[in-house]
């Protein structure tokens, strides 16, 4: 069990005279601003253009009146357009696959670093950690859902018990890990390393990537429904949670696992009217109480972090705020003019 999850893997601490691989690798290769700008914008543009063409083709094929995009807030209303919700789910997740592929293709030519360097500094991907985080988050989320069902049963109704739920579960297990991986690679991997080079400390990368992560979700339907100032703390907090996991564990495997598990859990088990991903989930939550949900999220996250800290023996809190100490040879390579 210990070797499977690599609990005893040694990672340099801030005061040990050197940096951990995930941080130190960011100071190698090429790091000028235009490279990071291109590395962020290009995958989004590729995702928007290619997935937009696919969405248009599906809508034309599904609508007797030709191209007619019906929207619910900022998202396509697949049900109103007569498109199967499982197909709509695939169309919603497809852009993340395109973005991930574009990013993989761009890392080496832009930064002269490997794609693996963005995940954990270039070591082998720690699949055991990813799976453990996913299972732990699902377990904590399941307990919270059971509590919600028991404490407020009138706020939930059975939404789907047909075979389409099995199809949805299979699609979620297949596709959502790519969606979560793209977001984690971009924010907790790529941008976290970029801000580390810029700031030479840990707390600025944690805070800045979490705020950007929250702002990226600013167009979600929940924001239109409940307000920017109500929903943004939840998104930013999620970013903080994943950033803390990344800094403590010297890589984004735990963050990918937890992020994927959260999205799979919600996609398959609980939906509500204003959810970004409209799916034929098992339950529908009738009324949303954002601040109560936020309190529940904080509690879940604290329990989750406590489990990981115990299993992986996290002790050095300075990984969240200490200065980054980089050997002079690596610093000189970090500054490139082109």
C-alpha positions in Angstrom: 0.0 0.0 0.0 2.8 2.4 0.9 4.7 1.8 -2.3 1.6 2.1 -4.4 0.8 5.6 -3.2 4.5 6.5 -2.9 3.9 7.9 0.6 7.6 7.8 1.5 8.8 9.7 -1.6 11.2 12.4 -0.4 10.7 16.0 -1.6 13.1 18.8 -0.9 11.9 21.3 1.7 12.3 25.1 1.3 15.1 25.3 3.8 17.0 22.4 2.5 19.2 24.5 0.1 17.3 23.5 -3.0 13.8 23.4 -4.4 11.5 20.6 -5.2 11.4 19.4 -8.8 8.0 20.9 -9.6 9.2 24.4 -8.6 12.8 24.3 -9.8 12.0 23.0 -13.3 10.1 26.3 -13.9 13.4 28.2 -13.9 14.7 26.2 -16.8 13.9 26.6 -20.5 12.4 29.8 -21.8 10.1 32.0 -19.7 9.4 35.3 -21.3 5.9 36.8 -21.0 4.8 36.3 -24.6 5.4 32.6 -24.3 3.1 32.2 -21.3 0.5 34.5 -22.9 0.6 32.3 -26.0 0.5 29.1 -23.9 -2.7 30.2 -22.2 -4.6 31.9 -25.1 -3.8 29.4 -28.0 -5.4 26.3 -26.3 -8.5 28.3 -25.5 -8.8 29.6 -29.1 -8.3 26.1 -30.5 -10.9 24.8 -28.2 -13.5 27.5 -29.0 -13.0 27.3 -32.8 -12.9 23.5 -33.3 -15.6 22.7 -30.7 -17.8 25.6 -32.0 -17.7 24.0 -35.5 -18.7 20.6 -34.1 -21.5 22.2 -32.0 -22.8 24.0 -35.1 -22.9 20.8 -37.1 -24.8 18.9 -34.4 -27.4 21.7 -34.0 -27.9 21.9 -37.8 -28.4 18.1 -38.0 -30.8 18.2 -35.0 -32.9 21.2 -35.8 -35.6 21.0 -38.5 -35.3 24.8 -38.9 -31.6 24.7 -39.5 -29.1 26.5 -37.3 -30.9 27.8 -34.2 -28.8 28.2 -31.1 -31.0 28.3 -28.0 -29.2 29.3 -24.8 -29.9 29.0 -21.1 -28.0 31.9 -19.6 -24.5 31.5 -21.1 -24.8 27.8 -21.9 -26.4 26.0 -24.9 -29.9 24.7 -24.0 -29.6 21.2 -25.5 -32.9 20.0 -24.1 -34.8 23.0 -25.7 -33.0 22.2 -29.0 -34.1 18.5 -28.9 -30.5 17.3 -28.4 -30.0 14.3 -26.1 -28.5 15.5 -22.8 -25.7 12.9 -22.9 -24.7 14.1 -26.3 -24.9 17.7 -24.9 -22.6 16.6 -22.1 -20.0 15.3 -24.6 -20.3 18.6 -26.6 -19.7 20.6 -23.4 -16.6 18.6 -22.4 -15.1 18.2 -25.9 -13.5 21.7 -25.9 -11.3 20.7 -22.9 -9.9 17.8 -24.9 -9.0 20.1 -27.7 -7.4 22.6 -25.3 -5.4 19.8 -23.6 -4.1 18.5 -26.9 -3.2 22.0 -28.1 -1.3 22.7 -24.8 0.6 19.4 -25.0 1.8 20.3 -28.5 2.8 23.8 -27.4 4.8 23.3 -24.3 8.1 22.1 -25.8 8.3 24.6 -28.7 7.3 27.5 -26.4 9.4 26.7 -23.3 11.9 24.1 -24.3 10.5 21.9 -21.5 8.7 18.6 -21.5 4.9 18.3 -20.9 5.7 16.2 -17.8 7.6 19.1 -16.3 4.2 20.9 -15.9 2.7 17.9 -14.0 5.4 17.2 -11.4 8.7 18.5 -12.6 9.3 15.8 -15.1 9.1 12.7 -12.9 6.9 9.7 -13.6 3.2 10.5 -13.3 2.1 9.3 -9.8 -1.2 7.5 -10.9 -1.6 6.1 -7.4 -1.8 9.5 -5.8 -4.3 10.6 -8.5 -6.6 7.6 -7.8 -6.3 7.9 -4.0 -7.3 11.6 -4.1 -10.3 10.8 -6.4 -11.5 8.0 -4.1 -11.0 10.1 -0.9 -13.0 13.1 -2.4 -15.8 10.8 -3.6 -16.0 9.3 -0.1 -16.2 12.7 1.6 -18.7 14.0 -1.0 -20.9 10.9 -0.6 -21.1 11.4 3.1 -22.1 15.1 2.6 -24.8 14.1 0.0 -26.2 11.5 2.4 -26.4 14.1 5.1 -28.1 16.5 2.8 -30.6 13.9 1.6 -31.4 13.0 5.2 -31.6 16.5 6.6 -33.6 18.1 3.8 -35.2 15.2 1.8 -37.8 17.6 0.3 -35.1 19.5 -1.6 -34.2 16.5 -3.7 -36.1 14.4 -6.2 -35.2 11.3 -8.2 -34.4 12.6 -11.7 -33.3 9.6 -13.7 -33.2 5.8 -13.1 -33.1 4.8 -16.8 -30.3 3.2 -18.7 -29.2 6.7 -19.8 -27.7 7.1 -16.3 -25.3 4.2 -17.0 -24.3 5.8 -20.3 -23.8 9.1 -18.5 -21.6 7.5 -15.9 -19.4 5.8 -18.5 -19.1 9.1 -20.5 -18.2 11.0 -17.3 -15.6 8.5 -16.3 -14.1 8.6 -19.8 -14.2 12.4 -20.5 -14.2 14.4 -17.3 -10.6 13.4 -16.3 -9.5 15.2 -19.4 -11.5 18.2 -18.5 -10.1 18.3 -15.0 -6.6 17.6 -16.2 -6.7 20.5 -18.7 -7.8 23.0 -16.0 -5.3 21.7 -13.4 -2.4 21.5 -15.9 -3.2 25.1 -17.0 -3.7 26.7 -13.6 -2.0 24.6 -10.9 0.8 23.4 -13.3 1.6 25.9 -16.0 0.6 29.2 -14.4 1.6 28.2 -10.9 5.1 27.6 -12.2 5.0 30.9 -14.2 4.0 32.9 -11.2 6.7 31.1 -9.1 9.4 32.3 -11.5 7.9 35.8 -11.4 7.4 36.1 -7.6 10.0 33.8 -6.2 7.7 32.8 -3.4 4.8 30.3 -3.0 1.9 32.4 -1.7 1.6 34.6 -4.8 1.3 31.6 -7.2 -1.3 30.0 -4.9 -3.4 33.2 -4.6 -3.1 34.5 -8.2 -3.9 31.1 -9.8 -6.9 30.7 -7.5 -8.3 34.1 -8.4 -7.8 33.4 -12.1 -9.4 30.0 -11.7 -12.4 31.7 -10.1 -12.7 34.4 -12.8 -12.6 31.7 -15.5 -15.8 30.3 -14.1 -17.4 33.8 -14.0 -19.6 33.0 -17.0 -21.2 29.9 -15.4 -25.0 30.0 -15.2 -24.8 29.9 -11.4 -23.1 33.3 -11.4 -25.9 34.8 -13.4 -28.5 33.2 -11.1 -27.0 33.9 -7.7 -24.6 36.8 -8.3 -20.9 37.2 -8.8 -20.0 38.0 -5.2 -22.0 35.0 -4.0 -20.5 32.4 -6.3 -17.0 33.7 -6.8 -15.8 32.8 -3.3 -16.7 29.1 -4.0 -14.7 29.0 -7.2 -11.7 30.7 -5.7 -11.8 28.4 -2.7 -11.8 25.4 -5.0 -8.7 26.9 -6.7 -7.1 27.4 -3.3 -7.8 23.8 -2.3 -6.2 22.5 -5.5 -3.2 24.9 -5.2 -2.5 23.8 -1.6 -2.5 20.2 -2.7 -0.1 21.0 -5.5 2.4 22.9 -3.3 2.3 20.3 -0.5 2.7 17.3 -2.9 5.1 18.9 -5.4 2.9 18.1 -8.4 -0.7 18.3 -9.7 -1.7 14.6 -9.5 -3.7 15.0 -6.3 -5.4 18.1 -7.7 -6.3 16.3 -10.9 -7.8 13.3 -9.0 -9.9 15.5 -6.6 -11.0 17.8 -9.4 -12.1 14.9 -11.7 -13.8 13.1 -8.8 -15.8 16.2 -7.8 -17.0 16.8 -11.4 -17.8 13.2 -12.0 -19.8 13.0 -8.7 -21.9 16.0 -9.5 -22.4 15.1 -13.2 -23.7 11.6 -12.4 -25.4 12.0 -9.0 -26.7 15.6 -8.6 -27.9 18.2 -11.0 -29.9 21.4 -10.6 -31.6 23.9 -12.9 -28.7 26.3 -13.1 -25.8 23.9 -13.3 -23.2 24.5 -16.0 -23.3 20.9 -17.1 -26.9 19.9 -17.6 -27.0 16.1 -17.3 -29.6 13.4 -16.7 -28.2 12.8 -13.2 -29.7 10.5 -10.5 -30.9 13.4 -8.3 -32.1 16.9 -9.0 -31.6 19.5 -6.2 -34.6 21.8 -6.3 -33.4 24.7 -4.3 -29.8 25.9 -4.0 -28.5 27.7 -0.9 -25.1 29.0 -2.0 -23.7 30.1 1.3 -24.7 26.9 3.0 -23.2 25.0 0.1 -20.0 27.0 0.6 -19.9 26.1 4.3 -20.3 22.4 3.3 -17.5 22.8 0.8 -15.1 24.2 3.4 -15.9 21.4 5.8 -15.5 18.7 3.1 -12.2 20.3 2.0 -10.8 20.4 5.6 -11.6 16.7 6.1 -10.1 15.9 2.7 -6.9 17.7 3.4 -6.6 16.1 6.8 -6.9 12.7 5.3 -4.2 13.4 2.7 -1.9 15.1 5.3 -2.2 12.0 7.4 -1.6 9.5 4.6 1.2 11.4 2.9 2.8 12.7 6.1 2.6 16.4 5.2 4.3 18.5 8.0 6.1 21.5 6.5 3.5 24.3 6.3 6.2 26.6 4.9 5.6 25.0 1.5 2.7 27.3 1.3 4.5 30.6 1.8 8.3 30.3 1.9 10.6 32.1 -0.5 11.8 30.1 -3.5 15.5 29.5 -3.4 16.9 28.7 -6.9 20.6 27.9 -7.7 22.2 30.7 -9.7 22.7 28.6 -12.7 19.0 28.0 -13.0 18.1 31.6 -12.4 20.2 32.7 -15.3 18.4 30.3 -17.6 15.0 31.6 -16.5 15.4 35.0 -18.1 15.2 34.9 -21.8 14.7 37.9 -24.2 12.8 36.0 -26.9 
